[in-house]
């Protein structure tokens, strides 16, 4: 019995392109590449000029002893060795971690709670969403002035309210070395919660209502539906919010600068404040660059750990 297997026969190799055709094809590919690079180039030039080159210069400056009025002297890792024994830097590093540990979970809880509340169909919900977001776009200086008045130890409405409920010696808040950082965390959370609330609101719109209906039919209460349905659906947004909050918390500078200027004492001095003082007040740009590199590496390491943790959860 014989069968024909034409499909199994090897096909003849295509004829080679002529030199003219090959030249036209290469020219077409080059043209498409140039068109693509023409779209990428403006953004890349901006990134290289404003980010990549300054970062490279920063790493070099961290290895030098340089002030703005003189020439730089290469000192190797002496600046980093000096940082290890610098008590002020150790305090700033500890304050940065302290602020981040308080600010990140508190902001996530408050912003997610607001998003869950304002995701319901309530009268005037658009107004409340706008009101919650408004502090994020308000001037830092205005926020500092208002909250300094609110936290005034003697005449502030917050301490007056605490006295009314029986607390005879309320905290000194921004004037107290013990309570200054918690006060900064409260103010920062109030300012940032609107932005992250918007992100959570957008994510809540993507949660399929059928999942909630199915869970409700199975007898799940509100907390069980939130924990087993809503929260897993918010996981990508939760990861993004956590990463952004972590980076912004480690780099906190402007709010503390206008609120306390790192005081009282060094109770609210963070790494960014330390860099500012060493670079622009004491004119030690090499030493300040070394502290900047430490902050940069801290942000990178924490972000990588978060990505690895998220990847492990996904797998």
Buried (B, 14 or more C-beta within 10 A) or exposed (E): EEEEEEEEEEEEEEEEEEEEEEEEEEEEEEEEEEEEEEEEEEEEEEEEEEEEEEEEEBBEBBBBBBBEEEEBEEBEEBBBEBBEEBEBBEBBBBBBBBBBEBBBEBBBEBBBEBBBEBBEEEEEEEEBBEEBBEBBEEEEEEBBEEBBEBBBBEEBEBBEEBEEEEEEEBBBBBBBEEBBBBBBBBBBBBBBBBBBBBBBBEBBEEBEEEBBEEBBEEEBEEEEBBEEBBEEBBEEBBBBBBBBBBBBBBBBEEBBBBBBEBBBEBBBBBBBBBBBBBBEEEBBBBBBBBBBBBBBEBBEEBBEEBEEEBEEEEE
